[in-house]
Amino acid sequence: MNKRKNSLALVLAFVAHICSLSMNAQDLISNPVTNAIRQNANYPSCGSFEFIEKADHNQGHFKHFSNQLMEDISQIVSNKSESRAEGDNYSIPTVFHIVYNDESENIPDSVILNQLNILNECFRRQNANASETRTVFLDLVGDARIEFRLAEQDPSGMPTSGITRTSSPIEHFGGLLPYAPGENAEIVQWINDSLFYNYFRLTETSLGGQDAWDTERYLNIWIGDLRIFEPQFNNFEELVYFGLATPPIDHVNWPDSVIGQANDFEQGVLMHYANIGSNNPNLLAAPYTGFNGVTTTGKMLVHEVGHYLGLRHIWGDGNCNFDDFIDDTPNSVSESSWNCNFNLNSCLDNIGDEDLPNMVENYMDYSSGDCQNSFTIGQADLMRAVLEEYRPLVYEAIPASNGILKANASIKCYPNPSSGLLNIDFGQQQKEVEIRIQNSLGQIVINEAFKNMQVANLNLNLPSGLYFLVAEGDSGQKTVKKLVLEQN
């Protein structure tokens, strides 16, 4: 398949002015580039809906079939007769592809593990701020029962840490803008021809990125520098999107001409490297510093994975008459502009005989990560239906009693760094637990089982370096810990 267009041009323009964001006096960025893409927003956002519009621009029926797919999924959810309280949790093997040009972009494993925890906590409604959901929404929100784990085997069956690292000659995966101020028509054409091509270079080794692992069996998350370099606008580095995700595609019923618009791009999620995790040592650079602490909480990836699992933005990417295809999300006239304004009630709707306010705390809004805390039950049901019907090979059903997967749970390993002897404290008596030690290549170098104990001891007769401890209990719950071995 010819997966890319020939043009390598790119997008947009210069910062024209800085406005004030209503929450905490954050700065909004307004520039011709961003406005050329989104008429009603003038600051960085998520690119997932623009991805659909881009495909629709090339093939005029893509949005129609995408909307029809959403209606079909909604009908599947409506027709399900079993109680949502029944059934398994769904566990998704996940691989993070870190693609870096500068060493600062090569974010450490601790950030990936932190991000994995945030994903699991938010999708299982175990997040610390779940208690802050407003009372009016408590009957509507719920646990999606979807969990994420670092892949343990690569596509060839070899052990892996679930993290790949690729040094790239590409400095800006947004690309290089070849146009100058005043060349507005050329810039718009360049956006249409090249914007998503440039971003999706992240997904191909031959273009400076990293090839996808089997997208039918893994959630692929690519991390890189998504900025655009604009040498004729004072060397401006423009950030149009914090991240974007590909939507589910109906491979059976859609015409080939429409399918091709999405299949030109790898399935998964693309993220700007500074928007991963809540402990990332990188911050958004000027003029986007006002978004530090707003979009750097780890919730941006929760939002994008929601798109990957079929969700639309909660305001339907339009006014009160537009639909996100979810019955229990209140209508709103627009997104929340990255603030936490709980006084908004921009549309008249009727959910449970109430006209509810804007659900600012929903992960699928553009609100600050500090106030995002919920998926609705309808959103959870739709994501699970997408997995069952349209991404059936990417998840494993596990008993609901297994509990949440965590990447840094209550297990304590000490001393760490270790000179060889390692103590593993499970926090309470364990009936049976398997311990695997993996090196940085994902190869299993130690595999031992322990029974009826709280503290286990391991002698790590291994070369110095970075390792990962994977502990799996008899219930199937896994915990991952990073270890540093410093042999004398």
C-alpha positions, 0 to 999 in steps of 0.5 A: 500500500502506498501509505504516504503522500509525496509532499513533505510540506507543513503547517502554519504560522507565527504567534500573533498575540497572547490572550489571557486564559480565564483559569489561573491567568494561563496564556492562550496562543493565537496564530494563523496556523492554528486558526487555519485548522480550527476556526473556533480555537486559537491554542494547541489542542487534540488533533483527533477530530481534525484527523477525521476532517482531514480524511473527509477532505480527501474523501468526502464520505469519511465523516459520514461513515465515521458518524454511522459507525458511532451510531451503530456502536451506540445501538450495540450498547443500547441492545445489550441486555446484560448488566454492566456490573457483570463480565470481565475486565479488559486488559490491553498490552501497550507499547510506548515508542519513544522517538527522540532527537535530543536526549531530553526527549528520551524520557525515562522509564519512571515517566512511562510507568507513572503514565501507565498508572494514570491510565489505569487509575482513570479508566478504573475510576481509581484516580485520587480526584474521583471524589471531586465529581460533582454530586449531580453527575455521580449517578452517571459516572463509572468504572470502564473496567479497561486496564493497560499493561506494558507488553511482555512479548514483542511481535516475534515472541521475545520478552520485552519491557514494553518500551522502545527507544529510537534515536531519530535525525528528525528534530520536529515531527510537525515538519518544516514550514516552507512558507513566509508571512502573507502566503496564507493560501500556500500554508492552507494547502500545505496543511491539507497536503502534509500535516498528518503525513509529517506527524505520522512519520513517527510511526515509520522507521524509514521516515525517522520514526519507529515501525508499529507493532501489530496494531491488531494486537497492541496499543501503540503509543508514539512519543516525540516532538510534535512541534513545527519549525517555522524558519521564516517566522523568526524560527518559531516552533509551533505546537498545534496538537498535544496529541492525537489518536486514530479512531476505530475503523469498520473494515467490513462495511466501509467502501475501500475508498473511504477505508483507505483515508484512515488506513494510510496511517498507523492505528494508535496514539501520537503524543508530544513528549512533554505531555506524557506523565505527571512526573516528566522532567520536560516542560512545555517551552515558550510560548506554551508555558501557560499550559504547564500544569494544565495539560501535563498531568498525564490526563492528555493520554487518557483523553487520546486513548478515549479517542482510540477507543471510539469516544468523541469530544464531549461537546460533539465538536460543534454547537448544542445541536452536535452529538458525541453519540453518548446519551449521558453526557450533557450537551455543550456549545464548545470545549472548556478552553483548558480551564475548570469553569464549573458555572457553565451550562451552555445548552438545554438538555434533558438527562434524567429529567434534568438540564445538567451543567457542562461536564467539565470534569469529563476526560473528553473535554478540553479542561485542565487535568486538575479537574478531569476525573470521570468517564460516564457509564455511557462512555465506558460502555461504548469503549468496551463495545468498540473493543468487542466489535472493532478491536477484538484482538487487542485485549484480553478478558480477565476476571473482574476480581483481579483488580487494577493493574498498577506499575508501582503498587504496594510492593517494596524492593530494597535496597534499590540500587542493589549490590546483589541481594534484593528484598521484596516486601509484598505488603502482606502474606502472599499465597503464591507469586511469580517474580521475573527479572527482565533486563533493559532489552526485555529478556527474562534473566531470573524467574522464581516463584514464592509461596506463603510469604510476605518478604522474599529474598533474591540474589541478583547475580547479574551484571550492573545495569537497569532491570525491571521486576515483574511480580504476578500473583495467583490472581493474575494481577501484575506489578512492575518495579524498576531496579538498578544493580550496582555490583562492586 
